[in-house]
Amino acid sequence: MKKLIYTLIAFLVLQSAAISQTAIISEDFSNPVGWEMEGNWVQEDGYLMLYYYPIVDDYDFSAYTDAFDVPAGGGEVVISTFLDVYLSNVTDEHCIISVVSGDAETELWNRPLTEGPFGDFQGTDLTLSLDDFSGQNIQLRFRSLGASTSALWGWFIFNVNLTTWFDHELSAMQINGPTHLEKSQEGIWEVKVKNQGLNEETSFVVNLHSYKSTDVLATTTFSGSLASGETTILNLSYTPDRVHNTMLYATIDAPTDEFMANNIITGSFLRVKPEADYNVLFWNNDNGIESVVSPESGQLQQPHAGLKKALQMSGVDFDFVYDLPEDLAAYDLVIITMGNYCLS
């Protein structure tokens, strides 16, 4: 019975720690900043790679992260990686991950290539503790050295995340609300907040802002109980008094919060429509060919799709046609999208 109780206690502690971790650094190599690379290290879209070519003998190549501070409470670095090895060429080559702090360097992971590949093609998470470096400013070093780069096909780094625990840590997760309103029309925005700290939260403030104003548009106070790992949704009311387009964002104001970088959530477009009547014609002349990459999905789509969505989000009414009418006198604005055509 005691063993069962101890097991349950350990499980609950681990569960609490897992749901309460905060990612304070997240590098997915879509737009890396501050990295230093030597030799055959290259950065591609979505990953960092040490490539075997050009083949170099007696090599020693490293890639360094930008310097960062390890929180006082320590933390873990989770590295999504794949090491592909050409075993018939392996002699004494190694791949190493270490911490550089001032003049000191400490190895966290050392993989002889004689042990073969590590991970899979999509990346395998490698979790390394940084607790010994609490409160220090450090760099991570990814190093490979040995007789020849021909011993490896490639060492891929897909993601580097630094996670840690805080006693008090709130995160603004999401903001949802209307994308268009009339002047003097009330709108309600929902802001999702998560308690990522280890302790219960009982009071904090959420504010609504506009990028075109220095004033706080709306504010609300949470008073209650928000346990570790739980989320809540708070409503904020705002009535615009002028015609304009803007982006809204929300912030959390919590005096006890120990990590402020995730206390802001952006991305809520708002168009306050003018008091005017106008007629819009949208002529879809895409030729049915998907030739434009969607910035949201990364997939090909027809040229009209994004513009049509933007008009709908803005509350602009329009007539959508595939054939251009002969008489356009009734329209104040005509929008045309063109696809790919072969001319002869």
N, C-alpha and C positions, 0 to 999 in steps of 0.2 A: 504494500500500500504506500509506504514511504517513497519507494522508487517511482511509483506512478505520479505522486504529488510533485516530486522533484522534476520529473520529466515534463509535467504540465507547466510548472513554473518556468523552466528553461525555454519551453516552446513559446509561452506568452512573452517573455523578455525578448526573444529573438524576433517574434512577430512585431512587437512594438518598435524595436530598433529598425527593422526592415522598412516599415511604412513611414518612419519618421526621418529617414535620411534625406538630405538636401544636396542636390548637385550644384556645387558652387563654381565648377568649371566644366564646360562641355564642349569638346572640340570634335566636329565631324568632318573637318577638312573641306567644307564648302567654301569657306573664306578664311583660311588660317592666318593668324597674325603673330609675328614675333618669333617664328621658328627659324632655327639656323640649321643648315644642311651641308654635308661634305660629300665629296666623291659621287657615288652612284645613287645617293638619296634624291628622290624627286617627289614633288607633290602633284597629284592628279585630282580631278574633281571627285571628292568623296573619300580619298584615302591618301596616305603617305606610303611610299614604297622604296625599298632598297632593291635595286635591280642588279642582275648578274652582269649585264653588258653596259659598257665595254668591260671585257674581262681584265681584271687587275690582279697581279700577283703581290703577295705580302701586303695585303690591304688592311686598312684600319679606318673605317668610315662611321661617322656619328651624325645623329640628328638630335637637336636640343629643343625642348619647349621654351617658350617665353618664361621668365621668372615669375613665380607666384607665391603667395603666402599660404602656408598650411595653418588652418585654424588652431586655436589654442586647445580645442578638444580633439585634435588629430583628425584622422579620416582614412578613407581608402581610395586608391586610384584604380579604376576599372578600365582595362585596355582591351578593346576588341581587336584581335590580331590573327594573322595566319602566316606561318612560316613554311615555305615550300622548299624542299631540299633535293638536290641531285646527288643521291647517295654514292654513286660510282666515282664521283670526283671529290668526296669528302676526305679530309685528312685531320687538320687540327682546328677547324673553323668554329667560332662561337658567336652566338647572339646574346647580348647582355642589355638589361634595363637597370639603370642605377639612378641614384639621387646625387646631385651636385649641390653642395651647400658651402659657399665660400671656397676655400681651398680643399675641402674634404669631399670625398666621393664614397658612396656606400652602394654596393651591389644589392639589388632586390631580386633579380632573376637572371640566371645564367644557363643557357641552353646550348650544349655541345651539338653540332650538326650531326655527329655520329649517332645521336638518338633519333634521327629522322625528322619528318615534318611535325609541326605543332599546329593544332586547330583544324578548321575546315575552311572551305573557299569563302563562305559568307562571314567568317570571323568568329573566333571563340573568345569569350570573356576571360581575362586574366586579372584576378583581384589581388592587389598588393597593398599592405598596410603602410600608412605614413605616420603612424602614431609616434614613432621615435623622432619625428621632425616637427612636432607640434610647436607652433609659434615661429617657425623659421621661414625664411625666404629661400626657395629652392628652384632648381630646374630638374626636369627628367631628361635623362640621356639614353637614347636608343643607339646602341653601338654594336657593330659586327666587325670581326677581325679574323685573320688567319692567312693560310697559304694562297687561296685563290677565290675570287668571287664566283667562279664557275661551280663552286660547291652548293650554291643555292640558286633556285629559280627566282625567288623573290621573297622579301619579308614585307608584309603588308600591315599597316596600322590603320584601322578603319575609324576608330573612335577612342578618345581619351576623356574619361569623366572622373572628376574628383568629388567624392561624396563625403559628407560628415554629419554629425548629430549636433543639434542645438537644444537647449532646454526650452527656449521660447523662439518659435519661428513660424510666421504666417506667410503664405504664398498666395498672390492673386493669380488665379488659374484661368479665368475666362470672363469676357464681358459680352453681353447680348442686349440688343435693343433695336428700335426702329432705325431704318436707314434713310427715311424721309419723313418730314413733318411740314405742316403749314405753320406760318408764323402764329404765335400765341396758342399753339396746340401742345398739350402735355404729352410727354413721352416717358416711358418707364424703362430703365436699364437694369438688367440683372447682372450682378457681379458674384462670381463663384470664388470663395476663399477656402483654402485648406490649411489646417493646423499640421504643419510638418515638424513641430517641436515635440519634445518628449513630455512636456507638461500640458495640462489643461489650460485653455484660454477662456477668460470670462468677460473681457471688455476690450474693444478696439473700434476704430473709426474707419469708414470707407468714404472716399471723396471721388466725385466725378469732375473731370476737367476737359477743357477744349484746347487744342493746339493754337487756336486763334484768340485766346483770352487768358489773362493772368488770374482771373477770378475763379474760385471754386464754384462750379455750377450747382452742385447738390452734395449733401452729406448725410450720412446715416450712421448710427451707433449700434454696434452689436453688444447686447447685454444678456448673458446667459451662460451656457456651458458648451464649449467645443472641445471634445476630447482629442487626444493625439491621434492623428490619422484621419479624423473626420473632416467633412466639408460642410459648408453652409452657403446659402444664396441670399444676398441682400439686395433689396430694391431701392433704386434712387430715381426720383422724379425731377424732370427738367422741362421747362417751358421756354422755348426760344423767343426772343423779342425782336429779332432782325433776320433778314434774308441773307443767307450765306451757305457755303459748303465748308465742312470741317471734319476733323477726326477727333473722336472722343477717347479718353482713357481714364482708368480708375487707379487710385492709389490707396494703400493701407497705411494708417497712422496708428502704430502700436508702440508705446514707449519701451516695452520690455523686449521687443523683437531684436534678435542678435544678428540677423542677416537681412539687409535691406534691399539687395539687388533684385529680388523677385517680388517686391512690394508694389510693382506697377504692371498693369496689363493694358496693352494698346490694341488698336485695330477695329474700332467701331466707327464706320463712316456715317456721316449725317449730312443730308441736304435739306435746308430749310427753303421751301419752294417760294418763288415770287408769286404775287397776286396778279397773274397775267394769263390770258388765254392764248394758246398758240397750237398750231397743228404741225405734227411731225410725220414725215414719211420715211420709212426704213426700207430701202430696196436691197434685198439679198441677192447679189449677183456673184456668189462665191464659186459657181460652177460645180458645186457639190464635192469639192476637193479639200481634204484636211491638210492645210499647209502652214498653220500657225501653231507654235508650241504654247500651250496654256501655262502661265506662270504659277498657277495653283497646283495643277496635277502633273505637269511635265509631259503631258500627252499631246499628240497632234489633234487639232480641232479646226473646223472651218473658220475663216476670218471673221464672220459675223457673230460668232458665239460670245466672245468676250465683250464686245461692244453692246450687244443686246442685253446681256446680263447687267452691265453697268447702267444702262438706261432704266432697266426695271428696278434696280436697287435705288436709283435716284428718284423714282416716282414719276418718270417722264412717260406720258402716254404717247403711243405712236401706232401708225398703221404699218403692218409688216407685209410686204409683197415680194413676189418673185419676178413679176413683170412690171416694168415702169409704165405708169399711166401716161397717156398722151397729154392730158391736161394737168398741170401741176399748180395751177393758180390758187387752189384751196390750201396749199401748204406754205407755212412760214419757213420750214427747214426740211431739206431732203438729205438723208444720210445714205451713202452708197458704199457697199463693200464689194471688192473685186477679187476673184479667184485667179487660178492659173489658166491661161489660154495659149493655144498654139496658133500663131499667125502665119499665113502663107501669102 
